[in-house]
Structures are given as structure tokens and as C-alpha cells.
Amino acid sequence: MKALQPDTVAPPVARYSHGVEIPAGNRWVRTAGQLGIAPDGSVPPDAGSQAEICFGNIAAILAEADMHAGHVCHVTAYVTDRSHMAGYMQARDAFLAGVSVLPTSTLLIVSGFTRPEFVVEVEVWATAR
């Protein structure tokens, strides 16, 4: 993958790329939106902990396809309030800590999810040879 960061565009406001070029012939993985549900069914009350679970689930899904965080080319995240952005972004940045080409990213504030305790949902696109 190649990050696309034109000099004519203002720098990203967080740790992401404005665009990512994907080589021809790559395999793709698209995850469903992951919620912050622990394996025992519990849901932590804070956005950061929920986001950590989301990214842990994503890591497990990618591993099934012999991929990892470095193969992620796009992240879409949903939070239910601006106050949840910091916790989400901390978990996202930890997930992407060792990545050389940062993915593109979209973060949306939504009115809610299927259950009121959910405050974060994350989905990714990943690609590899």
C-alpha cells in the first residue's frame, strides 16, 4: 500500500492518510461492524474499553485471513457522542501503533446502536497479497 498525502491538501487532523493506493491483485477482507462485547457477553461502560474490544475482534478476524493491522487500508468508526472520541482514538492509535502506512479513516457521530450500552462500533477494510 502507498499513502497518498498531497501537499495541496491540509494535513490529516489525526493519525490517518488522506488516501491509500492498493496494488492490483490484492486479496480483500471486509469486517462487519464490531461492538464492544467481551467474550463473556459483558459490555464495559466506557468508549475506550469498548473500542479496545472492537479492535481486538478485528485483529482476530484479520488473523483468520493471515493479515494484521498493517494490512488495514480503511477504518470506519461510529461513536454516540463527541465525548467518546478520545477513548476511541486512543484505542485506534494503539491498534495502529506499529503500522508504516496509515489507513484512511472515517469517524461518525450517530444517535445510537441496537442497545443503549453500546457507544462505539468499528469496521475495517484490509488488503494483502
MARBA-3410 file (N, C-alpha, C, O; in Angstrom, 1 decimal):
129
0.8,-1.2,0.0,0.0,0.0,0.0,0.9,1.2,0.0,2.0,1.2,0.5 ~ 0.3,2.3,-0.5,1.0,3.6,-0.6,0.1,4.7,0.0,-1.0,4.8,-0.5 ~ 0.6,5.4,0.9,-0.2,6.6,1.5,-0.2,7.7,0.4,0.8,7.9,-0.2 ~ -1.3,8.3,0.3,-1.5,9.5,-0.6,-1.8,10.7,0.2,-2.9,10.8,0.8 ~ -0.8,11.6,0.3,-0.9,12.8,1.1,-0.5,14.0,0.3,0.6,14.5,0.4
-1.4,14.5,-0.6,-1.0,15.6,-1.5,-0.6,16.9,-0.7,-1.2,17.2,0.3 ~ 0.4,17.6,-1.1,0.9,18.8,-0.5,-0.2,19.9,-0.6,-0.2,20.9,0.2 ~ -1.1,19.8,-1.5,-2.2,20.8,-1.7,-3.4,20.6,-0.8,-4.3,21.4,-0.9 ~ -3.3,19.6,0.0,-4.4,19.3,1.0,-3.9,19.5,2.4,-2.8,19.1,2.7 ~ -4.7,20.1,3.2,-4.3,20.3,4.6,-4.0,18.9,5.2,-4.6,17.9,4.9
-3.0,18.8,6.1,-2.6,17.5,6.8,-3.8,16.9,7.5,-4.7,17.7,7.9 ~ -3.9,15.6,7.6,-4.9,15.0,8.4,-5.0,15.5,9.8,-4.0,15.9,10.4 ~ -6.2,15.5,10.4,-6.3,16.0,11.7,-6.0,15.0,12.8,-6.1,15.3,14.0 ~ -5.7,13.8,12.4,-5.4,12.7,13.4,-4.4,11.7,12.6,-3.9,12.1,11.6 ~ -4.2,10.5,13.2,-3.3,9.6,12.6,-4.0,8.7,11.5,-4.5,7.6,11.8
-4.1,9.3,10.3,-4.7,8.6,9.2,-4.1,9.2,7.9,-3.5,10.2,7.9 ~ -4.3,8.5,6.8,-3.9,9.0,5.5,-5.1,9.5,4.7,-6.2,9.1,4.9 ~ -4.9,10.6,3.9,-6.0,11.1,3.1,-6.4,10.0,2.0,-7.6,10.0,1.7 ~ -5.5,9.3,1.5,-5.8,8.2,0.6,-4.8,7.1,0.7,-3.7,7.3,1.2 ~ -5.2,5.9,0.2,-4.3,4.8,0.2,-4.4,4.1,-1.2,-5.5,3.8,-1.6
-3.3,3.9,-1.8,-3.3,3.2,-3.1,-3.1,1.7,-2.9,-2.1,1.3,-2.1 ~ -3.9,0.9,-3.4,-3.9,-0.6,-3.2,-3.3,-1.2,-4.5,-3.9,-1.0,-5.6 ~ -2.3,-2.1,-4.4,-1.8,-2.7,-5.6,-2.8,-3.7,-6.2,-3.6,-4.3,-5.5 ~ -2.7,-3.8,-7.5,-3.6,-4.7,-8.3,-3.3,-6.2,-7.8,-2.2,-6.5,-7.5 ~ -4.4,-7.0,-7.8,-4.2,-8.4,-7.4,-4.3,-8.7,-6.0,-4.1,-9.9,-5.6
-4.5,-7.7,-5.1,-4.5,-8.0,-3.7,-5.8,-8.7,-3.3,-6.8,-8.6,-3.9 ~ -5.7,-9.5,-2.2,-6.9,-10.0,-1.5,-7.5,-9.0,-0.6,-6.8,-8.0,-0.2 ~ -8.8,-9.1,-0.3,-9.5,-8.1,0.5,-10.2,-8.8,1.6,-10.7,-9.9,1.5 ~ -10.3,-8.2,2.8,-11.1,-8.6,3.9,-11.9,-7.4,4.3,-11.4,-6.3,4.5 ~ -13.2,-7.6,4.5,-14.1,-6.5,5.0,-14.8,-7.1,6.2,-15.4,-8.1,6.2
-14.6,-6.4,7.4,-15.2,-6.8,8.6,-16.6,-6.2,8.7,-16.9,-5.2,8.2 ~ -17.4,-6.9,9.5,-18.7,-6.3,9.9,-18.3,-5.3,11.0,-17.2,-5.3,11.6 ~ -19.3,-4.5,11.3,-19.1,-3.5,12.5,-18.9,-4.3,13.7,-19.7,-5.2,14.1 ~ -17.8,-4.1,14.5,-17.6,-4.8,15.7,-18.0,-3.9,16.9,-17.7,-2.7,16.9 ~ -18.7,-4.5,17.8,-19.2,-3.8,19.0,-18.3,-4.2,20.2,-17.6,-5.2,20.2
-18.3,-3.4,21.3,-17.5,-3.7,22.5,-18.1,-4.7,23.4,-18.3,-4.4,24.6 ~ -18.4,-5.9,22.9,-18.9,-7.0,23.7,-17.7,-8.0,24.0,-17.1,-8.6,23.1 ~ -17.4,-8.2,25.3,-16.4,-9.1,25.7,-16.9,-10.5,25.4,-18.1,-10.8,25.3 ~ -15.9,-11.5,25.3,-16.3,-12.9,25.1,-17.3,-13.4,26.1,-18.1,-14.3,25.8 ~ -17.3,-12.9,27.3,-18.3,-13.4,28.3,-19.7,-12.6,28.2,-20.6,-12.9,29.0
-19.8,-11.8,27.2,-21.1,-11.1,26.9,-21.2,-9.7,27.6,-22.2,-9.0,27.4 ~ -20.2,-9.4,28.5,-20.3,-8.1,29.2,-19.9,-7.0,28.2,-19.2,-7.2,27.2 ~ -20.3,-5.8,28.6,-20.1,-4.6,27.8,-19.5,-3.5,28.8,-20.2,-3.1,29.6 ~ -18.2,-3.1,28.6,-17.7,-2.1,29.5,-18.4,-0.8,29.3,-19.0,-0.5,28.3 ~ -18.5,0.0,30.4,-19.2,1.3,30.3,-18.6,2.4,29.5,-19.2,3.4,29.1
-17.2,2.3,29.3,-16.6,3.5,28.6,-16.2,3.2,27.2,-15.9,2.0,26.8 ~ -16.1,4.2,26.4,-15.8,4.1,25.0,-14.4,3.5,24.7,-14.2,2.7,23.8 ~ -13.4,3.9,25.5,-12.0,3.3,25.3,-12.0,1.8,25.4,-11.4,1.2,24.6 ~ -12.6,1.3,26.5,-12.6,-0.1,26.7,-13.4,-0.8,25.6,-13.1,-1.9,25.2 ~ -14.6,-0.3,25.2,-15.3,-0.9,24.1,-14.5,-0.9,22.8,-14.5,-1.9,22.1
-13.8,0.2,22.5,-13.0,0.3,21.3,-11.9,-0.7,21.3,-11.6,-1.3,20.3 ~ -11.3,-0.9,22.5,-10.2,-1.9,22.6,-10.8,-3.3,22.3,-10.1,-4.1,21.6 ~ -12.0,-3.6,22.7,-12.6,-4.9,22.4,-12.9,-5.0,20.9,-12.6,-6.0,20.2 ~ -13.4,-3.9,20.3,-13.6,-3.8,18.9,-12.4,-4.1,18.1,-12.4,-5.0,17.2 ~ -11.3,-3.5,18.4,-10.0,-3.7,17.7,-9.4,-5.1,18.0,-8.8,-5.6,17.1
-9.6,-5.6,19.2,-9.2,-7.0,19.4,-10.0,-8.0,18.6,-9.4,-8.9,18.0 ~ -11.3,-7.7,18.4,-12.1,-8.6,17.5,-11.6,-8.5,16.1,-11.5,-9.5,15.4 ~ -11.3,-7.2,15.6,-10.8,-7.0,14.3,-9.5,-7.7,14.1,-9.3,-8.3,13.0 ~ -8.6,-7.6,15.1,-7.3,-8.3,15.0,-7.5,-9.8,14.8,-6.8,-10.5,14.0 ~ -8.5,-10.4,15.5,-8.7,-11.9,15.4,-9.3,-12.2,14.0,-8.9,-13.2,13.5
-10.2,-11.4,13.5,-10.8,-11.6,12.2,-9.7,-11.5,11.1,-9.6,-12.4,10.3 ~ -8.8,-10.5,11.2,-7.7,-10.4,10.3,-6.8,-11.6,10.3,-6.3,-12.1,9.3 ~ -6.5,-12.0,11.5,-5.6,-13.2,11.7,-6.1,-14.4,11.0,-5.3,-15.2,10.5 ~ -7.4,-14.6,11.0,-8.0,-15.7,10.3,-7.7,-15.7,8.8,-7.7,-16.7,8.1 ~ -7.4,-14.5,8.3,-7.0,-14.3,6.8,-5.5,-14.1,6.7,-5.1,-13.6,5.6
-4.7,-14.4,7.7,-3.3,-14.2,7.7,-3.0,-12.7,7.4,-2.1,-12.4,6.7 ~ -3.7,-11.8,8.1,-3.5,-10.4,8.0,-3.3,-9.8,9.4,-3.6,-10.5,10.4 ~ -2.9,-8.6,9.5,-2.8,-7.9,10.7,-3.1,-6.4,10.5,-3.5,-6.0,9.4 ~ -2.9,-5.6,11.5,-3.2,-4.1,11.5,-2.5,-3.4,10.3,-3.1,-2.5,9.8 ~ -1.3,-3.9,10.0,-0.6,-3.3,8.8,-1.3,-3.5,7.5,-0.9,-2.8,6.5
-2.2,-4.4,7.4,-3.0,-4.6,6.2,-4.2,-3.8,6.1,-4.9,-3.8,5.1 ~ -4.6,-3.1,7.2,-5.8,-2.3,7.2,-5.6,-1.0,6.3,-4.7,-0.3,6.4 ~ -6.5,-0.9,5.3,-6.5,0.3,4.4,-7.5,1.3,4.7,-7.4,2.5,4.3 ~ -8.6,1.0,5.5,-9.6,1.9,5.8,-10.3,1.5,7.2,-10.6,0.3,7.4 ~ -10.5,2.5,8.0,-11.3,2.3,9.3,-12.5,3.2,9.2,-12.4,4.4,9.0
-13.6,2.6,9.5,-14.8,3.4,9.8,-15.3,3.2,11.2,-15.4,2.0,11.6 ~ -15.5,4.3,11.9,-15.9,4.1,13.3,-17.1,5.0,13.6,-17.3,6.1,13.0 ~ -17.9,4.6,14.5,-19.1,5.3,14.9,-19.1,5.4,16.4,-18.9,4.4,17.1 ~ -19.4,6.6,16.9,-19.5,6.8,18.3,-20.8,7.6,18.6,-21.3,8.3,17.7 ~ -21.4,7.4,19.8,-22.7,8.0,20.0,-22.6,9.4,20.6,-23.6,10.1,20.8
-21.4,9.9,20.9,-21.2,11.3,21.4,-19.8,11.7,21.2,-18.9,10.9,21.2 ~ -19.6,13.0,21.0,-18.2,13.6,20.8,-17.4,13.2,22.0,-16.1,13.1,21.9 ~ -17.9,13.1,23.2,-17.1,12.8,24.4,-16.5,11.4,24.3,-15.6,11.1,25.1 ~ -17.0,10.5,23.4,-16.4,9.2,23.2,-15.2,9.2,22.2,-14.6,8.1,22.1 ~ -15.0,10.3,21.5,-14.0,10.3,20.5,-12.6,10.0,21.1,-11.8,9.3,20.5
-12.2,10.6,22.2,-10.9,10.5,22.8,-10.6,9.0,23.1,-9.5,8.5,22.8 ~ -11.5,8.3,23.8,-11.3,6.9,24.1,-11.2,6.1,22.9,-10.3,5.2,22.8 ~ -12.0,6.3,21.9,-11.9,5.6,20.6,-10.6,5.8,20.0,-9.9,4.9,19.6 ~ -10.2,7.1,19.8,-9.0,7.4,19.1,-7.7,6.8,19.8,-6.8,6.4,19.2 ~ -7.8,6.8,21.1,-6.6,6.2,21.9,-6.5,4.7,21.5,-5.4,4.2,21.3
-7.7,4.0,21.5,-7.6,2.6,21.1,-7.2,2.4,19.7,-6.5,1.5,19.4 ~ -7.7,3.2,18.8,-7.4,3.1,17.4,-5.9,3.3,17.2,-5.2,2.6,16.5 ~ -5.3,4.4,17.8,-3.9,4.7,17.7,-3.0,3.5,18.3,-2.0,3.3,17.7 ~ -3.5,2.9,19.3,-2.8,1.7,19.9,-2.8,0.6,18.9,-1.8,-0.1,18.7 ~ -3.9,0.3,18.3,-4.1,-0.7,17.3,-3.1,-0.5,16.1,-2.6,-1.4,15.5
-3.0,0.8,15.7,-2.2,1.1,14.5,-0.8,1.6,14.9,0.0,2.1,14.0 ~ -0.3,1.4,16.1,0.9,1.9,16.6,2.1,1.5,15.7,3.0,2.3,15.5 ~ 2.2,0.3,15.3,3.4,-0.2,14.5,3.2,-0.2,13.0,4.0,-0.7,12.3 ~ 2.1,0.5,12.5,1.8,0.4,11.1,2.6,1.5,10.4,2.7,2.6,10.8 ~ 3.2,1.1,9.2,4.0,2.0,8.5,3.2,2.9,7.5,3.5,4.1,7.3
2.1,2.4,6.9,1.2,3.1,6.1,-0.1,3.2,6.8,-0.8,2.3,6.9 ~ -0.4,4.4,7.3,-1.7,4.6,8.0,-2.9,4.5,7.0,-2.8,5.0,5.9 ~ -3.9,3.9,7.5,-5.1,3.7,6.7,-5.9,5.0,6.6,-5.6,6.0,7.3 ~ -6.8,5.1,5.6,-7.8,6.2,5.6,-8.7,5.9,6.8,-8.8,4.8,7.3 ~ -9.5,7.0,7.1,-10.4,6.8,8.3,-11.6,7.7,8.2,-11.5,8.9,7.7
-12.7,7.2,8.7,-13.9,8.0,8.8,-14.5,7.8,10.2,-14.6,6.6,10.6 ~ -14.8,8.9,10.8,-15.4,8.8,12.2,-16.7,9.5,12.2,-16.8,10.7,11.8 ~ -17.8,8.9,12.6,-19.1,9.5,12.5,-19.7,9.4,13.9,-19.5,8.5,14.7 ~ -20.5,10.5,14.2,-21.2,10.5,15.5,-22.7,10.2,15.1,-23.3,10.8,14.3 ~ -23.2,9.1,15.8,-24.5,8.6,15.5,-25.4,8.7,16.7,-24.9,8.9,17.8
-26.7,8.6,16.5,-27.7,8.7,17.6,-27.7,7.5,18.5,-28.2,7.6,19.6 ~ -27.2,6.3,18.0,-27.2,5.2,18.9,-27.1,3.9,18.1,-27.1,3.9,16.9 ~ -27.1,2.8,18.9,-27.0,1.4,18.3,-28.2,0.6,18.8,-29.1,1.2,19.4 ~ -28.1,-0.7,18.6,-29.3,-1.5,18.9,-29.5,-1.7,20.4,-30.6,-1.9,20.8 ~ -28.4,-1.5,21.2,-28.6,-1.5,22.7,-28.0,-0.2,23.2,-26.9,0.2,22.7
-28.6,0.4,24.2,-28.1,1.7,24.7,-26.7,1.7,25.3,-26.0,2.7,25.4 ~ -26.2,0.5,25.8,-24.9,0.4,26.4,-23.8,0.5,25.3,-22.6,0.8,25.7 ~ -24.1,0.2,24.1,-23.0,0.3,23.0,-22.8,1.8,22.7,-23.7,2.6,22.4 ~ -21.5,2.2,22.8,-21.2,3.6,22.4,-20.2,3.7,21.3,-19.9,4.8,20.8 ~ -19.6,2.6,20.8,-18.6,2.5,19.8,-18.9,1.3,18.9,-19.2,0.3,19.4
-18.7,1.5,17.6,-18.7,0.4,16.6,-17.6,0.7,15.6,-17.4,1.8,15.2 ~ -16.8,-0.3,15.2,-15.7,-0.1,14.3,-15.7,-1.2,13.2,-16.0,-2.4,13.5 ~ -15.5,-0.8,12.0,-15.3,-1.8,10.9,-14.1,-1.4,10.1,-13.8,-0.2,10.0 ~ -13.5,-2.4,9.4,-12.3,-2.1,8.6,-12.4,-2.8,7.3,-13.1,-3.8,7.1 ~ -11.6,-2.2,6.3,-11.2,-2.9,5.1,-9.7,-3.2,5.2,-9.0,-2.3,5.7
-9.3,-4.4,4.8,-7.9,-4.7,4.8,-7.6,-5.4,3.5,-8.4,-5.9,2.8 ~ -6.3,-5.3,3.1,-5.9,-5.9,1.8,-4.4,-6.4,1.9,-3.6,-5.8,2.7 ~ -4.2,-7.5,1.2,-2.8,-8.1,1.2,-2.7,-9.0,0.0,-3.7,-9.3,-0.6 ~ -1.5,-9.3,-0.3,-1.2,-10.2,-1.4,-1.6,-11.6,-1.1,-1.4,-12.5,-1.9
END
